[in-house]
Amino acid sequence: MGAQLRIYRRRIKSTKSTAKITRAMELIAATRITKAQRAAEAAGPYAREITRAVSALASRVEDHPLLSEAENPKRAAVLVISSDKGLAGAFSANIMKEAESLTQLLQEQGKEVLTYMVGRKGVAFYNFRERPLQEQWEGITERPTYAHAQEIGSTLMEKFSQDSEEGGVDEIHVVSTEFVSMLTQTARSVRALPLEAEKIGQEELQEQEGGDTPPLYEFEPSAEEVLDQLLPQYVTNRIYFSLLESAASQQASRRAAMKAATDNAEELAKNLTRLANQARQAEITNELSEIVGGADALSGASAGSE
């Protein structure tokens, strides 16, 4: 019974050490969530204004290669924003599941899918299954910058500008995680280009701005030339905002996972302590029984000798 008690005590010590580590990781994630939220909120006004401008341009231009869909789209680029680190619950699994669903849908439509991956977890997922990746970016998911978004956006826009016969793509999709709240993060996929499916109407913009009248724009030298310059910035900004939301979602998911791990470790330590106490009581009872039995045997032997 002494050996069993030592095992329980060893497990209690190990479990409490694990709880300390997960508690520290929970606090670190909570601190980083605040920073990521501030970064996303700071990028929000520019994202809204560039969306308003692109929407106004789209309503002026009827025929533009970045707004109109190809008659027979052959190839689609899918940008998947995963994470560089684990211990974030189902964050990476949900992203991969959404990417798999989108890839299957595009393939059913007869389109070849070119995957661009952000984050080590996503890269490892595809490499393990021996699936090809066109480009990959690692080490940027926790602290993304606009320069990172520009690099990714330039790569995708260059591919989109090429003719499909020369290996270019007809569509660009982005799979990322939307930060809804501290408790809810949703994996989603949106089509960035062509813009027609994602065009935001004036009524929706007016509703987003609290009922203000949408501004009127004048474009020089022409709406088409302004759109050529503005659309790449719009795509880059959309990628940047997705990176920021994904960073906040990753930290929120990690905080929830570490809190659950800490609670489970503390509950396990309590159960092990209860079992250790029971083992100790059983050991004491056994020793008392042996003492009483020995005393009875001695008294019986003394009585027989008399």
TIZA-837020 format. One line per 5 residues: number of its first residue (from 1); for each residue x, y, z of N, C-alpha, C. Coordinates in pm, whole numbers. Last residue first. Layout:
N
NUM) X/Y/Z/X/Y/Z/X/Y/Z | ...
end
This chain:
306
306) 123/-1934/3149/87/-1933/3290/9/-2059/3328 | 132/-1978/2881/250/-2012/2959/222/-2015/3109 | -117/-1881/2798/-89/-2024/2786/31/-2066/2870 | -88/-1603/2837/-189/-1677/2912/-164/-1827/2908 | 108/-1545/2644/137/-1526/2788/40/-1605/2875
301) -31/-1597/2408/88/-1678/2440/124/-1666/2588 | -227/-1400/2421/-267/-1541/2420/-150/-1632/2455 | -70/-1170/2409/-148/-1195/2531/-194/-1341/2537 | 34/-1203/2148/123/-1201/2263/48/-1231/2393 | -200/-1188/1994/-119/-1310/1991/-25/-1317/2111
296) -286/-932/2052/-371/-1046/2090/-289/-1176/2094 | -72/-790/1936/-97/-780/2080/-183/-896/2129 | -108/-860/1666/14/-899/1736/-3/-895/1887 | -357/-741/1619/-340/-886/1603/-216/-936/1675 | -291/-473/1659/-390/-537/1747/-377/-688/1738
291) -106/-444/1450/-65/-420/1589/-159/-490/1686 | -265/-497/1225/-149/-582/1251/-102/-567/1397 | -449/-290/1248/-497/-429/1256/-381/-524/1287 | -280/-73/1208/-347/-90/1337/-397/-233/1355 | -209/-120/941/-106/-124/1045/-167/-143/1183
286) -461/-91/819/-391/-219/809/-283/-231/917 | -511/177/875/-601/74/928/-534/-63/926 | -303/296/726/-306/311/873/-394/204/936 | -385/219/468/-254/176/519/-250/184/672 | -628/347/450/-625/201/443/-494/147/498
281) -539/611/460/-625/559/567/-626/406/568 | -393/615/220/-323/638/347/-406/584/465 | -596/576/36/-488/478/45/-414/491/177 | -747/807/85/-807/676/108/-700/567/121 | -561/997/7/-607/994/146/-670/860/180
276) -542/934/-264/-424/920/-180/-463/914/-32 | -800/998/-348/-755/860/-356/-633/835/-269 | -790/1276/-302/-890/1194/-233/-849/1046/-233 | -588/1345/-479/-569/1369/-336/-667/1285/-254 | -711/1281/-719/-594/1204/-678/-566/1222/-530
271) -912/1476/-720/-948/1333/-720/-831/1247/-674 | -754/1709/-727/-846/1685/-615/-883/1536/-606 | -624/1676/-972/-545/1680/-849/-633/1654/-726 | -843/1694/-1145/-771/1567/-1135/-686/1562/-1008 | -906/1963/-1107/-1005/1861/-1070/-937/1725/-1054
266) -675/2078/-1211/-710/2100/-1071/-811/1997/-1022 | -692/1990/-1476/-578/1950/-1394/-609/1967/-1246 | -928/2116/-1560/-921/1970/-1557/-807/1921/-1470 | -849/2386/-1539/-962/2335/-1458/-958/2182/-1448 | -643/2386/-1730/-615/2417/-1590/-725/2364/-1499
261) -785/2327/-1964/-679/2237/-1919/-646/2260/-1772 | -953/2550/-1979/-1013/2417/-1963/-908/2317/-1913 | -756/2743/-2016/-842/2750/-1899/-907/2614/-1873 | -650/2663/-2260/-564/2657/-2141/-646/2667/-2013 | -871/2710/-2428/-817/2575/-2415/-731/2561/-2289
256) -906/2987/-2400/-1013/2896/-2359/-961/2754/-2338 | -659/3073/-2505/-696/3106/-2367/-804/3012/-2316 | -677/2979/-2767/-574/2925/-2678/-607/2954/-2532 | -887/3136/-2861/-903/2990/-2857/-800/2927/-2765 | -766/3387/-2840/-888/3359/-2764/-911/3209/-2752
251) -554/3357/-3019/-524/3378/-2877/-648/3350/-2790 | -700/3322/-3259/-606/3218/-3212/-577/3233/-3064 | -837/3560/-3282/-912/3436/-3263/-823/3325/-3209 | -626/3738/-3327/-708/3753/-3208/-786/3625/-3178 | -535/3632/-3572/-444/3639/-3457/-523/3652/-3327
246) -760/3666/-3734/-713/3530/-3707/-620/3528/-3586 | -770/3943/-3746/-880/3870/-3682/-838/3727/-3647 | -527/3986/-3885/-547/4041/-3752/-659/3968/-3678 | -576/3852/-4128/-464/3811/-4044/-482/3861/-3901 | -792/4004/-4222/-813/3862/-4192/-701/3808/-4103
241) -661/4245/-4265/-767/4240/-4164/-798/4095/-4125 | -491/4163/-4473/-436/4213/-4347/-539/4205/-4236 | -672/4098/-4674/-585/3994/-4620/-530/4037/-4484 | -779/4354/-4715/-867/4245/-4673/-786/4130/-4613 | -557/4491/-4802/-618/4529/-4675/-711/4420/-4624
236) -514/4360/-5046/-411/4356/-4942/-471/4389/-4806 | -751/4433/-5179/-723/4291/-5153/-620/4277/-5042 | -715/4713/-5187/-832/4655/-5121/-808/4509/-5085 | -487/4735/-5341/-482/4779/-5201/-599/4723/-5122 | -588/4637/-5587/-481/4564/-5517/-468/4605/-5370
231) -791/4846/-5628/-828/4707/-5601/-714/4626/-5538 | -669/5091/-5693/-731/5073/-5562/-758/4926/-5528 | -573/5090/-5952/-481/5120/-5842/-538/5080/-5706 | -798/5026/-6101/-676/4948/-6120/-578/4969/-6005 | -968/5233/-6023/-997/5097/-5978/-875/5007/-5994
226) -856/5444/-6159/-854/5446/-6013/-878/5306/-5958 | -915/5364/-6417/-775/5373/-6376/-762/5377/-6224 | -1198/5370/-6413/-1127/5247/-6444/-983/5251/-6395 | -1264/5634/-6359/-1296/5533/-6258/-1220/5404/-6283 | -997/5860/-6441/-1118/5785/-6475/-1141/5681/-6367
221) -804/6020/-6313/-854/6061/-6446/-978/5986/-6491 | -1069/6083/-6085/-982/6135/-6190/-855/6051/-6196 | -1392/6069/-5959/-1271/5994/-5988/-1197/6058/-6105 | -1578/6161/-5683/-1540/6198/-5819/-1404/6137/-5847 | -1837/6035/-5473/-1697/6037/-5515/-1687/6091/-5657
216) -2037/6089/-5186/-2026/6092/-5331/-1880/6107/-5368 | -2101/5875/-4901/-2041/5990/-4965/-2041/5975/-5117 | -2421/5771/-4774/-2292/5736/-4833/-2233/5854/-4908 | -2555/5910/-4483/-2565/5904/-4627/-2430/5869/-4686 | -2579/5705/-4190/-2528/5821/-4260/-2541/5801/-4411
211) -2657/5476/-4051/-2760/5554/-4117/-2712/5678/-4188 | -2432/5350/-3947/-2530/5407/-3856/-2631/5498/-3922 | -2271/5225/-4126/-2226/5355/-4075/-2330/5423/-3989 | -2415/5002/-4202/-2294/4984/-4123/-2249/5114/-4060 | -2614/5121/-4360/-2652/5055/-4235/-2531/5037/-4144
206) -2461/5207/-4576/-2531/5306/-4496/-2572/5247/-4361 | -2379/4961/-4676/-2279/5053/-4623/-2345/5158/-4534 | -2625/4866/-4761/-2555/4794/-4656/-2448/4883/-4593 | -2684/5054/-4959/-2774/5041/-4844/-2704/4971/-4729 | -2481/5011/-5145/-2484/5137/-5073/-2575/5128/-4950
201) -2332/4679/-5130/-2422/4780/-5179/-2425/4904/-5091 | -2031/4530/-5195/-2118/4578/-5087/-2203/4692/-5140 | -1934/4242/-5367/-1961/4383/-5375/-2060/4425/-5266 | -1868/3981/-5390/-1845/4041/-5260/-1875/4190/-5258 | -1912/3912/-5650/-1985/3836/-5548/-1972/3898/-5411
196) -1733/4093/-5780/-1878/4102/-5800/-1956/4031/-5692 | -1462/4066/-5770/-1527/4140/-5663/-1678/4136/-5670 | -1304/3746/-5828/-1360/3874/-5871/-1451/3936/-5766 | -1166/3798/-5499/-1174/3839/-5640/-1227/3721/-5721 | -1243/3688/-5250/-1189/3824/-5259/-1198/3880/-5400
191) -1482/3503/-5098/-1416/3523/-5226/-1373/3668/-5236 | -1433/3340/-4784/-1492/3446/-4866/-1415/3455/-4997 | -1499/3123/-4516/-1432/3141/-4644/-1507/3247/-4724 | -1439/3076/-4163/-1522/3115/-4276/-1435/3127/-4401 | -1469/2985/-3826/-1394/2969/-3951/-1487/2999/-4068
186) -1527/3187/-3550/-1589/3110/-3656/-1498/3105/-3778 | -1533/3196/-3206/-1451/3226/-3322/-1495/3131/-3433 | -1644/3293/-2893/-1686/3243/-3024/-1591/3291/-3133 | -1558/3415/-2663/-1599/3275/-2654/-1629/3212/-2789 | -1500/3673/-2728/-1398/3598/-2656/-1430/3449/-2651
181) -1640/3690/-3064/-1630/3731/-2924/-1520/3649/-2858 | -1561/3668/-3335/-1695/3713/-3298/-1695/3768/-3156 | -1328/3673/-3564/-1335/3691/-3419/-1471/3752/-3385 | -1302/3430/-3813/-1365/3557/-3773/-1376/3562/-3620 | -1034/3292/-3980/-1121/3280/-3863/-1172/3417/-3824
176) -1025/3205/-4334/-968/3258/-4210/-1069/3240/-4097 | -959/3181/-4664/-1015/3103/-4553/-947/3149/-4425 | -1029/3340/-4962/-956/3353/-4837/-1030/3274/-4729 | -982/3307/-5315/-1062/3284/-5196/-973/3293/-5072 | -989/3422/-5637/-908/3422/-5515/-1003/3410/-5397
171) -1000/3301/-5977/-1065/3342/-5851/-963/3339/-5738 | -840/3230/-6185/-960/3308/-6217/-1031/3359/-6093 | -483/3233/-6221/-606/3190/-6154/-720/3284/-6191 | -234/3121/-6464/-298/3216/-6374/-425/3159/-6314 | -116/2965/-6656/-104/2923/-6517/-164/3019/-6418
166) -176/3053/-6904/-35/3060/-6864/-14/3022/-6718 | -446/3043/-6920/-372/2951/-7006/-224/2947/-6969 | -522/3253/-6760/-542/3117/-6709/-467/3014/-6794 | -289/3519/-6737/-394/3450/-6811/-402/3306/-6763 | -229/3701/-6435/-186/3615/-6546/-308/3552/-6614
161) -348/3821/-6220/-330/3902/-6341/-287/3817/-6460 | -334/3632/-6021/-466/3665/-6076/-454/3743/-6206 | -64/3634/-5960/-122/3513/-6016/-257/3541/-6081 | -48/3891/-5857/33/3855/-5973/-22/3730/-6041 | -215/3864/-5638/-256/3953/-5747/-175/3924/-5873
156) -65/3688/-5476/-196/3647/-5527/-239/3733/-5646 | 165/3842/-5425/177/3709/-5485/45/3666/-5548 | 54/4066/-5303/125/4081/-5430/138/3947/-5502 | -52/3956/-5066/-141/4014/-5167/-73/4028/-5302 | 185/3880/-4932/86/3778/-4971/-4/3830/-5082
151) 303/4133/-4902/375/4024/-4970/278/3917/-5018 | 105/4270/-4760/145/4316/-4893/216/4207/-4971 | 102/4128/-4520/-17/4125/-4606/16/4171/-4748 | 356/4199/-4425/324/4058/-4452/204/4047/-4547 | 316/4472/-4392/416/4426/-4490/392/4279/-4525
146) 139/4485/-4185/89/4518/-4318/186/4474/-4426 | 188/4193/-3974/206/4334/-4010/151/4358/-4150 | 100/3970/-3706/103/4005/-3849/120/4156/-3868 | 182/3791/-3478/203/3935/-3488/211/3976/-3635 | 102/3527/-3526/76/3587/-3394/90/3739/-3396
141) 176/3460/-3789/34/3458/-3752/6/3525/-3618 | 430/3435/-3885/370/3569/-3890/230/3574/-3831 | 556/3187/-3929/608/3277/-3828/547/3416/-3825 | 540/3138/-4287/542/3090/-4149/597/3197/-4056 | 384/3078/-4589/441/3182/-4503/429/3134/-4359
136) 402/2936/-4915/375/2922/-4772/449/3031/-4695 | 261/2842/-5231/346/2929/-5150/309/2907/-5003 | 142/2601/-5320/205/2693/-5414/304/2785/-5342 | 162/2270/-5211/137/2409/-5173/211/2499/-5271 | 24/1938/-5244/113/2047/-5288/66/2183/-5236
131) 22/1688/-4994/-55/1775/-5083/30/1896/-5120 | 92/1491/-4807/160/1501/-4936/76/1577/-5037 | 3/1496/-4553/-84/1429/-4650/-31/1438/-4792 | 204/1645/-4438/181/1509/-4390/96/1430/-4487 | 169/1889/-4571/289/1810/-4597/271/1665/-4552
126) -71/1980/-4460/-66/1947/-4603/57/1862/-4636 | 1/2011/-4189/-118/1933/-4226/-109/1889/-4371 | 217/2186/-4202/239/2049/-4156/122/1959/-4195 | 79/2416/-4288/185/2358/-4372/210/2214/-4333 | -87/2461/-4067/-145/2429/-4196/-44/2365/-4291
121) 110/2516/-3875/15/2406/-3855/-50/2364/-3986 | 246/2744/-3966/315/2614/-3964/218/2497/-3951 | 101/2986/-4186/104/2917/-4057/164/2778/-4065 | -73/3000/-4483/-10/3084/-4381/-15/3008/-4249 | -66/2881/-4817/-83/2854/-4675/-6/2953/-4588
116) -250/2834/-5102/-147/2920/-5042/-168/2917/-4891 | -336/2606/-5354/-344/2641/-5213/-223/2722/-5171 | -536/2590/-5629/-399/2619/-5588/-402/2673/-5445 | -753/2374/-5792/-732/2455/-5671/-582/2466/-5642 | -943/2377/-6086/-819/2334/-6021/-789/2429/-5906
111) -1290/2316/-6110/-1179/2411/-6102/-1060/2346/-6034 | -1537/2186/-6115/-1445/2168/-6226/-1326/2261/-6225 | -1691/2191/-5895/-1727/2285/-6001/-1632/2278/-6120 | -1553/2021/-5734/-1679/1972/-5791/-1729/2063/-5902 | -1353/2195/-5657/-1319/2084/-5745/-1443/2024/-5808
106) -1495/2364/-5487/-1436/2419/-5609/-1401/2307/-5708 | -1565/2181/-5283/-1669/2251/-5359/-1613/2304/-5492 | -1313/2105/-5186/-1400/2004/-5246/-1508/2069/-5331 | -1227/2352/-5085/-1152/2286/-5193/-1238/2182/-5263 | -1415/2394/-4881/-1408/2486/-4995/-1335/2422/-5113
101) -1353/2178/-4711/-1488/2192/-4768/-1487/2282/-4891 | -1088/2235/-4643/-1120/2111/-4713/-1257/2120/-4781 | -1122/2475/-4505/-1043/2473/-4629/-1073/2348/-4711 | -1269/2384/-4285/-1329/2481/-4377/-1255/2484/-4510 | -1076/2216/-4172/-1204/2160/-4214/-1274/2254/-4313
96) -874/2396/-4108/-848/2292/-4207/-978/2231/-4260 | -1011/2545/-3912/-962/2610/-4035/-939/2506/-4144 | -1056/2351/-3717/-1170/2416/-3783/-1130/2484/-3913 | -791/2289/-3644/-877/2185/-3702/-997/2247/-3774 | -699/2528/-3530/-641/2482/-3657/-730/2377/-3724
91) -883/2534/-3301/-862/2646/-3393/-812/2597/-3529 | -951/2372/-3091/-989/2328/-3226/-966/2436/-3331 | -681/2459/-2883/-809/2392/-2898/-831/2346/-3042 | -420/2543/-2899/-526/2642/-2919/-660/2575/-2943 | -176/2410/-2909/-239/2435/-2779/-345/2544/-2788
86) 52/2542/-3156/-63/2462/-3116/-118/2506/-2982 | 147/2798/-3392/163/2722/-3269/35/2646/-3238 | 73/2923/-3623/210/2874/-3615/232/2784/-3494 | -240/2867/-3799/-159/2919/-3687/-19/2859/-3693 | -384/2973/-4109/-388/2886/-3993/-303/2948/-3882
81) -541/3075/-4377/-470/3138/-4267/-488/3049/-4143 | -520/3007/-4714/-564/2951/-4586/-478/3011/-4476 | -630/3100/-5023/-538/3140/-4918/-595/3093/-4784 | -665/2953/-5325/-724/2953/-5192/-615/2986/-5091 | -737/3018/-5662/-637/3025/-5556/-708/3034/-5421
76) -855/2824/-5933/-886/2911/-5820/-773/2903/-5718 | -926/2775/-6278/-833/2763/-6167/-868/2865/-6060 | -1118/2813/-6473/-1046/2686/-6469/-967/2666/-6341 | -1429/2950/-6568/-1315/2954/-6475/-1251/2816/-6460 | -1557/3055/-6830/-1528/2917/-6788/-1407/2918/-6694
71) -1584/3333/-6811/-1694/3251/-6862/-1677/3105/-6820 | -1491/3503/-6511/-1456/3438/-6636/-1570/3348/-6681 | -1662/3789/-6378/-1620/3651/-6370/-1584/3597/-6508 | -1553/4122/-6321/-1635/4027/-6396/-1576/3887/-6386 | -1362/4267/-6183/-1500/4265/-6133/-1586/4159/-6200
66) -1124/4269/-6308/-1123/4232/-6167/-1263/4225/-6107 | -1182/4359/-6567/-1137/4220/-6546/-1137/4175/-6401 | -1489/4529/-6609/-1352/4536/-6561/-1306/4394/-6531 | -1758/4704/-6693/-1678/4593/-6745/-1533/4613/-6703 | -1868/4914/-6538/-1950/4799/-6576/-1865/4679/-6618
61) -1816/5132/-6277/-1750/5056/-6384/-1831/4931/-6414 | -1971/5232/-6072/-1947/5317/-6189/-1893/5238/-6307 | -1977/5043/-5876/-2106/5085/-5929/-2090/5173/-6053 | -1710/5026/-5813/-1772/4911/-5878/-1908/4947/-5938 | -1671/5269/-5679/-1607/5244/-5808/-1676/5132/-5884
56) -1817/5221/-5446/-1856/5331/-5536/-1795/5313/-5674 | -1666/5009/-5346/-1808/4988/-5380/-1857/5097/-5474 | -1426/5135/-5297/-1431/5030/-5398/-1574/5002/-5440 | -1510/5310/-5090/-1457/5363/-5215/-1464/5259/-5328 | -1591/5129/-4892/-1687/5226/-4946/-1640/5279/-5081
51) -1347/5001/-4845/-1460/4923/-4895/-1566/5015/-4956 | -1202/5207/-4740/-1160/5155/-4870/-1269/5067/-4930 | -1348/5244/-4502/-1343/5350/-4601/-1300/5298/-4738 | -1310/5000/-4361/-1445/5044/-4399/-1441/5149/-4511 | -1032/4997/-4331/-1098/4889/-4404/-1238/4930/-4449
46) -995/5221/-4171/-941/5221/-4307/-1008/5113/-4391 | -1130/5132/-3933/-1175/5251/-4009/-1124/5254/-4152 | -978/4887/-3853/-1117/4887/-3897/-1160/5010/-3977 | -729/4898/-3744/-736/4879/-3889/-879/4888/-3942 | -792/4920/-3475/-722/5031/-3539/-728/5021/-3692
41) -906/4671/-3427/-991/4790/-3419/-925/4910/-3486 | -678/4511/-3454/-791/4493/-3546/-882/4614/-3545 | -525/4608/-3238/-473/4618/-3374/-585/4605/-3477 | -693/4540/-3024/-662/4680/-3051/-610/4700/-3192 | -683/4260/-3042/-809/4331/-3061/-786/4478/-3093
36) -414/4213/-2979/-464/4178/-3112/-596/4248/-3142 | -406/4301/-2713/-323/4367/-2814/-375/4339/-2954 | -586/4116/-2598/-612/4260/-2590/-533/4335/-2697 | -455/3874/-2642/-586/3899/-2704/-614/4050/-2708 | -233/3887/-2479/-215/3903/-2623/-346/3926/-2696
31) -347/3839/-2228/-279/3966/-2255/-266/3991/-2404 | -443/3579/-2263/-538/3686/-2233/-476/3823/-2259 | -201/3440/-2300/-296/3450/-2411/-397/3562/-2388 | -97/3465/-2040/-25/3523/-2153/-119/3541/-2272 | -288/3321/-1894/-269/3463/-1867/-196/3533/-1982
26) -252/3063/-2006/-382/3129/-2013/-368/3280/-1992 | 9/3008/-1931/-22/3024/-2073/-157/3091/-2093 | -30/2986/-1652/57/3091/-1705/29/3116/-1853 | -196/2760/-1649/-245/2887/-1595/-162/3003/-1647 | -25/2567/-1750/-142/2605/-1829/-203/2736/-1779
21) 163/2558/-1536/205/2595/-1672/86/2642/-1754 | 5/2477/-1320/76/2605/-1314/116/2652/-1453 | -79/2226/-1409/-179/2331/-1388/-112/2469/-1381 | 163/2085/-1403/97/2110/-1531/-4/2223/-1519 | 197/2076/-1125/296/2146/-1208/237/2180/-1345
16) -20/1916/-1055/-16/2055/-1009/86/2137/-1086 | 60/1675/-1175/-62/1743/-1220/-64/1888/-1176 | 292/1609/-1028/300/1632/-1172/179/1710/-1224 | 179/1574/-772/282/1675/-795/294/1710/-943 | 6/1360/-824/-47/1488/-775/52/1601/-801
11) 187/1159/-893/92/1208/-993/31/1342/-952 | 318/1123/-649/394/1164/-767/301/1222/-874 | 106/1038/-489/172/1164/-457/254/1216/-576 | 47/790/-611/-53/898/-607/14/1032/-582 | 288/652/-560/244/678/-698/143/792/-703
6) 283/638/-282/389/715/-348/353/747/-492 | 64/469/-248/58/606/-198/165/693/-262 | 165/232/-355/50/296/-419/38/441/-375 | 364/173/-164/402/202/-302/289/273/-376 | 208/119/61/297/234/61/340/273/-78
1) 82/-122/0/0/0/0/85/126/0
end
